[in-house]
Amino acid sequence: MFAVAEILLIFLVLLLYLIPVAIFMIVLYYIVKNAVKKGILEAENEKIKTPPSKEDENDDD
């Protein structure tokens, strides 16, 4: 009986802590997205440098 109560308590703690954190992160995402759109923040867009493929090397001729 106590094991069920402990499991329910763990789920309650997860709900009380993780759901507000998730909501905060979602709200913060949209705040930052809106600030970038308005030009208040500047977003860096760096492309991932990948080595050229073998097909690209054969296109020289």
mmCIF file of the N, C-alpha and C atoms, coordinates in Angstrom:
data_MODEL
# 
_entry.id   MODEL 
# 
loop_
_atom_site.group_PDB 
_atom_site.id 
_atom_site.type_symbol 
_atom_site.label_atom_id 
_atom_site.label_alt_id 
_atom_site.label_comp_id 
_atom_site.label_asym_id 
_atom_site.label_entity_id 
_atom_site.label_seq_id 
_atom_site.pdbx_PDB_ins_code 
_atom_site.Cartn_x 
_atom_site.Cartn_y 
_atom_site.Cartn_z 
_atom_site.occupancy 
_atom_site.B_iso_or_equiv 
_atom_site.pdbx_formal_charge 
_atom_site.auth_seq_id 
_atom_site.auth_comp_id 
_atom_site.auth_asym_id 
_atom_site.auth_atom_id 
_atom_site.pdbx_PDB_model_num 
ATOM 1   N N  . MET A 1 1  ? 0.829  -1.203 0.000   1.00 0.00 ? 1  MET A N  1 
ATOM 2   C CA . MET A 1 1  ? 0.000  0.000  0.000   1.00 0.00 ? 1  MET A CA 1 
ATOM 3   C C  . MET A 1 1  ? 0.869  1.261  0.000   1.00 0.00 ? 1  MET A C  1 
ATOM 4   N N  . PHE A 1 2  ? 1.971  1.190  0.763   1.00 0.00 ? 2  PHE A N  1 
ATOM 5   C CA . PHE A 1 2  ? 2.828  2.374  0.819   1.00 0.00 ? 2  PHE A CA 1 
ATOM 6   C C  . PHE A 1 2  ? 3.561  2.601  -0.497  1.00 0.00 ? 2  PHE A C  1 
ATOM 7   N N  . ALA A 1 3  ? 3.818  1.525  -1.232  1.00 0.00 ? 3  ALA A N  1 
ATOM 8   C CA . ALA A 1 3  ? 4.504  1.670  -2.515  1.00 0.00 ? 3  ALA A CA 1 
ATOM 9   C C  . ALA A 1 3  ? 3.634  2.440  -3.504  1.00 0.00 ? 3  ALA A C  1 
ATOM 10  N N  . VAL A 1 4  ? 2.328  2.166  -3.481  1.00 0.00 ? 4  VAL A N  1 
ATOM 11  C CA . VAL A 1 4  ? 1.415  2.887  -4.373  1.00 0.00 ? 4  VAL A CA 1 
ATOM 12  C C  . VAL A 1 4  ? 1.371  4.356  -3.988  1.00 0.00 ? 4  VAL A C  1 
ATOM 13  N N  . ALA A 1 5  ? 1.363  4.638  -2.689  1.00 0.00 ? 5  ALA A N  1 
ATOM 14  C CA . ALA A 1 5  ? 1.337  6.026  -2.225  1.00 0.00 ? 5  ALA A CA 1 
ATOM 15  C C  . ALA A 1 5  ? 2.622  6.751  -2.616  1.00 0.00 ? 5  ALA A C  1 
ATOM 16  N N  . GLU A 1 6  ? 3.746  6.059  -2.526  1.00 0.00 ? 6  GLU A N  1 
ATOM 17  C CA . GLU A 1 6  ? 5.006  6.688  -2.912  1.00 0.00 ? 6  GLU A CA 1 
ATOM 18  C C  . GLU A 1 6  ? 5.045  6.975  -4.407  1.00 0.00 ? 6  GLU A C  1 
ATOM 19  N N  . ILE A 1 7  ? 4.536  6.049  -5.201  1.00 0.00 ? 7  ILE A N  1 
ATOM 20  C CA . ILE A 1 7  ? 4.500  6.266  -6.653  1.00 0.00 ? 7  ILE A CA 1 
ATOM 21  C C  . ILE A 1 7  ? 3.596  7.443  -6.991  1.00 0.00 ? 7  ILE A C  1 
ATOM 22  N N  . LEU A 1 8  ? 2.441  7.516  -6.345  1.00 0.00 ? 8  LEU A N  1 
ATOM 23  C CA . LEU A 1 8  ? 1.541  8.648  -6.579  1.00 0.00 ? 8  LEU A CA 1 
ATOM 24  C C  . LEU A 1 8  ? 2.174  9.959  -6.132  1.00 0.00 ? 8  LEU A C  1 
ATOM 25  N N  . LEU A 1 9  ? 2.928  9.926  -5.040  1.00 0.00 ? 9  LEU A N  1 
ATOM 26  C CA . LEU A 1 9  ? 3.604  11.126 -4.568  1.00 0.00 ? 9  LEU A CA 1 
ATOM 27  C C  . LEU A 1 9  ? 4.674  11.578 -5.561  1.00 0.00 ? 9  LEU A C  1 
ATOM 28  N N  . ILE A 1 10 ? 5.385  10.626 -6.133  1.00 0.00 ? 10 ILE A N  1 
ATOM 29  C CA . ILE A 1 10 ? 6.400  10.964 -7.140  1.00 0.00 ? 10 ILE A CA 1 
ATOM 30  C C  . ILE A 1 10 ? 5.743  11.611 -8.355  1.00 0.00 ? 10 ILE A C  1 
ATOM 31  N N  . PHE A 1 11 ? 4.628  11.048 -8.819  1.00 0.00 ? 11 PHE A N  1 
ATOM 32  C CA . PHE A 1 11 ? 3.925  11.643 -9.956  1.00 0.00 ? 11 PHE A CA 1 
ATOM 33  C C  . PHE A 1 11 ? 3.396  13.030 -9.625  1.00 0.00 ? 11 PHE A C  1 
ATOM 34  N N  . LEU A 1 12 ? 2.940  13.228 -8.397  1.00 0.00 ? 12 LEU A N  1 
ATOM 35  C CA . LEU A 1 12 ? 2.449  14.539 -7.985  1.00 0.00 ? 12 LEU A CA 1 
ATOM 36  C C  . LEU A 1 12 ? 3.574  15.565 -8.002  1.00 0.00 ? 12 LEU A C  1 
ATOM 37  N N  . VAL A 1 13 ? 4.737  15.172 -7.503  1.00 0.00 ? 13 VAL A N  1 
ATOM 38  C CA . VAL A 1 13 ? 5.894  16.074 -7.512  1.00 0.00 ? 13 VAL A CA 1 
ATOM 39  C C  . VAL A 1 13 ? 6.302  16.398 -8.944  1.00 0.00 ? 13 VAL A C  1 
ATOM 40  N N  . LEU A 1 14 ? 6.299  15.386 -9.809  1.00 0.00 ? 14 LEU A N  1 
ATOM 41  C CA . LEU A 1 14 ? 6.646  15.639 -11.209 1.00 0.00 ? 14 LEU A CA 1 
ATOM 42  C C  . LEU A 1 14 ? 5.661  16.600 -11.853 1.00 0.00 ? 14 LEU A C  1 
ATOM 43  N N  . LEU A 1 15 ? 4.383  16.423 -11.555 1.00 0.00 ? 15 LEU A N  1 
ATOM 44  C CA . LEU A 1 15 ? 3.380  17.322 -12.124 1.00 0.00 ? 15 LEU A CA 1 
ATOM 45  C C  . LEU A 1 15 ? 3.549  18.741 -11.599 1.00 0.00 ? 15 LEU A C  1 
ATOM 46  N N  . LEU A 1 16 ? 3.838  18.862 -10.311 1.00 0.00 ? 16 LEU A N  1 
ATOM 47  C CA . LEU A 1 16 ? 3.941  20.196 -9.716  1.00 0.00 ? 16 LEU A CA 1 
ATOM 48  C C  . LEU A 1 16 ? 5.186  20.948 -10.175 1.00 0.00 ? 16 LEU A C  1 
ATOM 49  N N  . TYR A 1 17 ? 6.255  20.228 -10.497 1.00 0.00 ? 17 TYR A N  1 
ATOM 50  C CA . TYR A 1 17 ? 7.496  20.899 -10.875 1.00 0.00 ? 17 TYR A CA 1 
ATOM 51  C C  . TYR A 1 17 ? 7.730  20.940 -12.381 1.00 0.00 ? 17 TYR A C  1 
ATOM 52  N N  . LEU A 1 18 ? 7.449  19.863 -13.065 1.00 0.00 ? 18 LEU A N  1 
ATOM 53  C CA . LEU A 1 18 ? 7.815  19.804 -14.478 1.00 0.00 ? 18 LEU A CA 1 
ATOM 54  C C  . LEU A 1 18 ? 6.832  20.530 -15.385 1.00 0.00 ? 18 LEU A C  1 
ATOM 55  N N  . ILE A 1 19 ? 5.557  20.489 -15.066 1.00 0.00 ? 19 ILE A N  1 
ATOM 56  C CA . ILE A 1 19 ? 4.583  21.176 -15.920 1.00 0.00 ? 19 ILE A CA 1 
ATOM 57  C C  . ILE A 1 19 ? 4.784  22.691 -15.896 1.00 0.00 ? 19 ILE A C  1 
ATOM 58  N N  . PRO A 1 20 ? 4.956  23.334 -14.734 1.00 0.00 ? 20 PRO A N  1 
ATOM 59  C CA . PRO A 1 20 ? 5.245  24.782 -14.774 1.00 0.00 ? 20 PRO A CA 1 
ATOM 60  C C  . PRO A 1 20 ? 6.548  25.119 -15.496 1.00 0.00 ? 20 PRO A C  1 
ATOM 61  N N  . VAL A 1 21 ? 7.552  24.272 -15.360 1.00 0.00 ? 21 VAL A N  1 
ATOM 62  C CA . VAL A 1 21 ? 8.814  24.511 -16.070 1.00 0.00 ? 21 VAL A CA 1 
ATOM 63  C C  . VAL A 1 21 ? 8.596  24.409 -17.572 1.00 0.00 ? 21 VAL A C  1 
ATOM 64  N N  . ALA A 1 22 ? 7.816  23.427 -18.003 1.00 0.00 ? 22 ALA A N  1 
ATOM 65  C CA . ALA A 1 22 ? 7.526  23.275 -19.432 1.00 0.00 ? 22 ALA A CA 1 
ATOM 66  C C  . ALA A 1 22 ? 6.735  24.470 -19.954 1.00 0.00 ? 22 ALA A C  1 
ATOM 67  N N  . ILE A 1 23 ? 5.751  24.922 -19.192 1.00 0.00 ? 23 ILE A N  1 
ATOM 68  C CA . ILE A 1 23 ? 4.967  26.097 -19.604 1.00 0.00 ? 23 ILE A CA 1 
ATOM 69  C C  . ILE A 1 23 ? 5.864  27.322 -19.687 1.00 0.00 ? 23 ILE A C  1 
ATOM 70  N N  . PHE A 1 24 ? 6.753  27.496 -18.707 1.00 0.00 ? 24 PHE A N  1 
ATOM 71  C CA . PHE A 1 24 ? 7.674  28.630 -18.715 1.00 0.00 ? 24 PHE A CA 1 
ATOM 72  C C  . PHE A 1 24 ? 8.584  28.588 -19.938 1.00 0.00 ? 24 PHE A C  1 
ATOM 73  N N  . MET A 1 25 ? 9.079  27.411 -20.298 1.00 0.00 ? 25 MET A N  1 
ATOM 74  C CA . MET A 1 25 ? 9.961  27.300 -21.458 1.00 0.00 ? 25 MET A CA 1 
ATOM 75  C C  . MET A 1 25 ? 9.221  27.613 -22.754 1.00 0.00 ? 25 MET A C  1 
ATOM 76  N N  . ILE A 1 26 ? 7.965  27.198 -22.852 1.00 0.00 ? 26 ILE A N  1 
ATOM 77  C CA . ILE A 1 26 ? 7.175  27.493 -24.052 1.00 0.00 ? 26 ILE A CA 1 
ATOM 78  C C  . ILE A 1 26 ? 6.924  28.992 -24.164 1.00 0.00 ? 26 ILE A C  1 
ATOM 79  N N  . VAL A 1 27 ? 6.557  29.622 -23.052 1.00 0.00 ? 27 VAL A N  1 
ATOM 80  C CA . VAL A 1 27 ? 6.321  31.070 -23.061 1.00 0.00 ? 27 VAL A CA 1 
ATOM 81  C C  . VAL A 1 27 ? 7.610  31.814 -23.395 1.00 0.00 ? 27 VAL A C  1 
ATOM 82  N N  . LEU A 1 28 ? 8.713  31.386 -22.814 1.00 0.00 ? 28 LEU A N  1 
ATOM 83  C CA . LEU A 1 28 ? 9.996  32.032 -23.088 1.00 0.00 ? 28 LEU A CA 1 
ATOM 84  C C  . LEU A 1 28 ? 10.396 31.877 -24.550 1.00 0.00 ? 28 LEU A C  1 
ATOM 85  N N  . TYR A 1 29 ? 10.101 30.732 -25.147 1.00 0.00 ? 29 TYR A N  1 
ATOM 86  C CA . TYR A 1 29 ? 10.391 30.506 -26.566 1.00 0.00 ? 29 TYR A CA 1 
ATOM 87  C C  . TYR A 1 29 ? 9.677  31.542 -27.428 1.00 0.00 ? 29 TYR A C  1 
ATOM 88  N N  . TYR A 1 30 ? 8.390  31.766 -27.156 1.00 0.00 ? 30 TYR A N  1 
ATOM 89  C CA . TYR A 1 30 ? 7.641  32.719 -27.971 1.00 0.00 ? 30 TYR A CA 1 
ATOM 90  C C  . TYR A 1 30 ? 8.065  34.158 -27.692 1.00 0.00 ? 30 TYR A C  1 
ATOM 91  N N  . ILE A 1 31 ? 8.478  34.463 -26.468 1.00 0.00 ? 31 ILE A N  1 
ATOM 92  C CA . ILE A 1 31 ? 8.982  35.806 -26.173 1.00 0.00 ? 31 ILE A CA 1 
ATOM 93  C C  . ILE A 1 31 ? 10.262 36.070 -26.962 1.00 0.00 ? 31 ILE A C  1 
ATOM 94  N N  . VAL A 1 32 ? 11.181 35.118 -26.959 1.00 0.00 ? 32 VAL A N  1 
ATOM 95  C CA . VAL A 1 32 ? 12.440 35.279 -27.689 1.00 0.00 ? 32 VAL A CA 1 
ATOM 96  C C  . VAL A 1 32 ? 12.186 35.317 -29.188 1.00 0.00 ? 32 VAL A C  1 
ATOM 97  N N  . LYS A 1 33 ? 11.282 34.470 -29.678 1.00 0.00 ? 33 LYS A N  1 
ATOM 98  C CA . LYS A 1 33 ? 10.962 34.453 -31.107 1.00 0.00 ? 33 LYS A CA 1 
ATOM 99  C C  . LYS A 1 33 ? 10.401 35.803 -31.550 1.00 0.00 ? 33 LYS A C  1 
ATOM 100 N N  . ASN A 1 34 ? 9.529  36.386 -30.738 1.00 0.00 ? 34 ASN A N  1 
ATOM 101 C CA . ASN A 1 34 ? 8.945  37.683 -31.058 1.00 0.00 ? 34 ASN A CA 1 
ATOM 102 C C  . ASN A 1 34 ? 10.005 38.788 -30.991 1.00 0.00 ? 34 ASN A C  1 
ATOM 103 N N  . ALA A 1 35 ? 10.919 38.696 -30.027 1.00 0.00 ? 35 ALA A N  1 
ATOM 104 C CA . ALA A 1 35 ? 11.976 39.695 -29.913 1.00 0.00 ? 35 ALA A CA 1 
ATOM 105 C C  . ALA A 1 35 ? 12.921 39.626 -31.105 1.00 0.00 ? 35 ALA A C  1 
ATOM 106 N N  . VAL A 1 36 ? 13.196 38.440 -31.600 1.00 0.00 ? 36 VAL A N  1 
ATOM 107 C CA . VAL A 1 36 ? 14.047 38.300 -32.786 1.00 0.00 ? 36 VAL A CA 1 
ATOM 108 C C  . VAL A 1 36 ? 13.335 38.877 -34.001 1.00 0.00 ? 36 VAL A C  1 
ATOM 109 N N  . LYS A 1 37 ? 12.030 38.624 -34.100 1.00 0.00 ? 37 LYS A N  1 
ATOM 110 C CA . LYS A 1 37 ? 11.272 39.132 -35.246 1.00 0.00 ? 37 LYS A CA 1 
ATOM 111 C C  . LYS A 1 37 ? 11.250 40.660 -35.255 1.00 0.00 ? 37 LYS A C  1 
ATOM 112 N N  . LYS A 1 38 ? 11.141 41.279 -34.077 1.00 0.00 ? 38 LYS A N  1 
ATOM 113 C CA . LYS A 1 38 ? 11.088 42.738 -33.997 1.00 0.00 ? 38 LYS A CA 1 
ATOM 114 C C  . LYS A 1 38 ? 12.464 43.379 -34.061 1.00 0.00 ? 38 LYS A C  1 
ATOM 115 N N  . GLY A 1 39 ? 13.511 42.585 -34.008 1.00 0.00 ? 39 GLY A N  1 
ATOM 116 C CA . GLY A 1 39 ? 14.855 43.128 -34.098 1.00 0.00 ? 39 GLY A CA 1 
ATOM 117 C C  . GLY A 1 39 ? 15.457 43.506 -32.768 1.00 0.00 ? 39 GLY A C  1 
ATOM 118 N N  . ILE A 1 40 ? 14.796 43.184 -31.674 1.00 0.00 ? 40 ILE A N  1 
ATOM 119 C CA . ILE A 1 40 ? 15.345 43.489 -30.355 1.00 0.00 ? 40 ILE A CA 1 
ATOM 120 C C  . ILE A 1 40 ? 16.532 42.574 -30.065 1.00 0.00 ? 40 ILE A C  1 
ATOM 121 N N  . LEU A 1 41 ? 16.387 41.316 -30.423 1.00 0.00 ? 41 LEU A N  1 
ATOM 122 C CA . LEU A 1 41 ? 17.475 40.351 -30.302 1.00 0.00 ? 41 LEU A CA 1 
ATOM 123 C C  . LEU A 1 41 ? 17.965 39.981 -31.688 1.00 0.00 ? 41 LEU A C  1 
ATOM 124 N N  . GLU A 1 42 ? 19.236 39.616 -31.766 1.00 0.00 ? 42 GLU A N  1 
ATOM 125 C CA . GLU A 1 42 ? 19.794 39.191 -33.038 1.00 0.00 ? 42 GLU A CA 1 
ATOM 126 C C  . GLU A 1 42 ? 20.122 37.707 -32.957 1.00 0.00 ? 42 GLU A C  1 
ATOM 127 N N  . ALA A 1 43 ? 19.633 36.960 -33.905 1.00 0.00 ? 43 ALA A N  1 
ATOM 128 C CA . ALA A 1 43 ? 19.881 35.520 -33.925 1.00 0.00 ? 43 ALA A CA 1 
ATOM 129 C C  . ALA A 1 43 ? 21.026 35.227 -34.872 1.00 0.00 ? 43 ALA A C  1 
ATOM 130 N N  . GLU A 1 44 ? 21.943 34.407 -34.421 1.00 0.00 ? 44 GLU A N  1 
ATOM 131 C CA . GLU A 1 44 ? 23.044 33.986 -35.275 1.00 0.00 ? 44 GLU A CA 1 
ATOM 132 C C  . GLU A 1 44 ? 22.635 32.716 -35.988 1.00 0.00 ? 44 GLU A C  1 
ATOM 133 N N  . ASN A 1 45 ? 22.839 32.701 -37.289 1.00 0.00 ? 45 ASN A N  1 
ATOM 134 C CA . ASN A 1 45 ? 22.477 31.529 -38.076 1.00 0.00 ? 45 ASN A CA 1 
ATOM 135 C C  . ASN A 1 45 ? 23.748 30.977 -38.698 1.00 0.00 ? 45 ASN A C  1 
ATOM 136 N N  . GLU A 1 46 ? 24.391 30.073 -37.985 1.00 0.00 ? 46 GLU A N  1 
ATOM 137 C CA . GLU A 1 46 ? 25.620 29.477 -38.496 1.00 0.00 ? 46 GLU A CA 1 
ATOM 138 C C  . GLU A 1 46 ? 25.291 28.125 -39.091 1.00 0.00 ? 46 GLU A C  1 
ATOM 139 N N  . LYS A 1 47 ? 25.691 27.944 -40.344 1.00 0.00 ? 47 LYS A N  1 
ATOM 140 C CA . LYS A 1 47 ? 25.459 26.655 -40.981 1.00 0.00 ? 47 LYS A CA 1 
ATOM 141 C C  . LYS A 1 47 ? 26.500 25.654 -40.493 1.00 0.00 ? 47 LYS A C  1 
ATOM 142 N N  . ILE A 1 48 ? 26.086 24.432 -40.394 1.00 0.00 ? 48 ILE A N  1 
ATOM 143 C CA . ILE A 1 48 ? 27.007 23.373 -39.991 1.00 0.00 ? 48 ILE A CA 1 
ATOM 144 C C  . ILE A 1 48 ? 27.925 23.074 -41.171 1.00 0.00 ? 48 ILE A C  1 
ATOM 145 N N  . LYS A 1 49 ? 29.201 23.107 -40.915 1.00 0.00 ? 49 LYS A N  1 
ATOM 146 C CA . LYS A 1 49 ? 30.170 22.864 -41.985 1.00 0.00 ? 49 LYS A CA 1 
ATOM 147 C C  . LYS A 1 49 ? 30.305 21.363 -42.189 1.00 0.00 ? 49 LYS A C  1 
ATOM 148 N N  . THR A 1 50 ? 29.916 20.915 -43.362 1.00 0.00 ? 50 THR A N  1 
ATOM 149 C CA . THR A 1 50 ? 30.025 19.494 -43.685 1.00 0.00 ? 50 THR A CA 1 
ATOM 150 C C  . THR A 1 50 ? 31.035 19.332 -44.804 1.00 0.00 ? 50 THR A C  1 
ATOM 151 N N  . PRO A 1 51 ? 31.785 18.260 -44.771 1.00 0.00 ? 51 PRO A N  1 
ATOM 152 C CA . PRO A 1 51 ? 32.748 18.044 -45.863 1.00 0.00 ? 51 PRO A CA 1 
ATOM 153 C C  . PRO A 1 51 ? 32.003 17.788 -47.165 1.00 0.00 ? 51 PRO A C  1 
ATOM 154 N N  . PRO A 1 52 ? 32.594 18.188 -48.293 1.00 0.00 ? 52 PRO A N  1 
ATOM 155 C CA . PRO A 1 52 ? 31.915 17.961 -49.577 1.00 0.00 ? 52 PRO A CA 1 
ATOM 156 C C  . PRO A 1 52 ? 31.748 16.471 -49.848 1.00 0.00 ? 52 PRO A C  1 
ATOM 157 N N  . SER A 1 53 ? 30.655 16.138 -50.464 1.00 0.00 ? 53 SER A N  1 
ATOM 158 C CA . SER A 1 53 ? 30.402 14.728 -50.763 1.00 0.00 ? 53 SER A CA 1 
ATOM 159 C C  . SER A 1 53 ? 31.220 14.308 -51.979 1.00 0.00 ? 53 SER A C  1 
ATOM 160 N N  . LYS A 1 54 ? 31.298 13.016 -52.217 1.00 0.00 ? 54 LYS A N  1 
ATOM 161 C CA . LYS A 1 54 ? 32.062 12.503 -53.354 1.00 0.00 ? 54 LYS A CA 1 
ATOM 162 C C  . LYS A 1 54 ? 31.418 12.909 -54.669 1.00 0.00 ? 54 LYS A C  1 
ATOM 163 N N  . GLU A 1 55 ? 30.109 13.071 -54.691 1.00 0.00 ? 55 GLU A N  1 
ATOM 164 C CA . GLU A 1 55 ? 29.424 13.500 -55.913 1.00 0.00 ? 55 GLU A CA 1 
ATOM 165 C C  . GLU A 1 55 ? 29.835 14.918 -56.287 1.00 0.00 ? 55 GLU A C  1 
ATOM 166 N N  . ASP A 1 56 ? 30.032 15.788 -55.272 1.00 0.00 ? 56 ASP A N  1 
ATOM 167 C CA . ASP A 1 56 ? 30.453 17.154 -55.547 1.00 0.00 ? 56 ASP A CA 1 
ATOM 168 C C  . ASP A 1 56 ? 31.867 17.195 -56.115 1.00 0.00 ? 56 ASP A C  1 
ATOM 169 N N  . GLU A 1 57 ? 32.740 16.292 -55.664 1.00 0.00 ? 57 GLU A N  1 
ATOM 170 C CA . GLU A 1 57 ? 34.110 16.264 -56.162 1.00 0.00 ? 57 GLU A CA 1 
ATOM 171 C C  . GLU A 1 57 ? 34.162 15.814 -57.615 1.00 0.00 ? 57 GLU A C  1 
ATOM 172 N N  . ASN A 1 58 ? 33.232 14.969 -58.039 1.00 0.00 ? 58 ASN A N  1 
ATOM 173 C CA . ASN A 1 58 ? 33.224 14.458 -59.408 1.00 0.00 ? 58 ASN A CA 1 
ATOM 174 C C  . ASN A 1 58 ? 32.574 15.430 -60.387 1.00 0.00 ? 58 ASN A C  1 
ATOM 175 N N  . ASP A 1 59 ? 31.981 16.501 -59.922 1.00 0.00 ? 59 ASP A N  1 
ATOM 176 C CA . ASP A 1 59 ? 31.293 17.452 -60.796 1.00 0.00 ? 59 ASP A CA 1 
ATOM 177 C C  . ASP A 1 59 ? 32.246 18.463 -61.434 1.00 0.00 ? 59 ASP A C  1 
ATOM 178 N N  . ASP A 1 60 ? 33.555 18.360 -61.171 1.00 0.00 ? 60 ASP A N  1 
ATOM 179 C CA . ASP A 1 60 ? 34.497 19.341 -61.690 1.00 0.00 ? 60 ASP A CA 1 
ATOM 180 C C  . ASP A 1 60 ? 34.675 19.240 -63.199 1.00 0.00 ? 60 ASP A C  1 
ATOM 181 N N  . ASP A 1 61 ? 34.490 18.049 -63.774 1.00 0.00 ? 61 ASP A N  1 
ATOM 182 C CA . ASP A 1 61 ? 34.746 17.903 -65.205 1.00 0.00 ? 61 ASP A CA 1 
ATOM 183 C C  . ASP A 1 61 ? 33.541 18.115 -66.035 1.00 0.00 ? 61 ASP A C  1 
# 
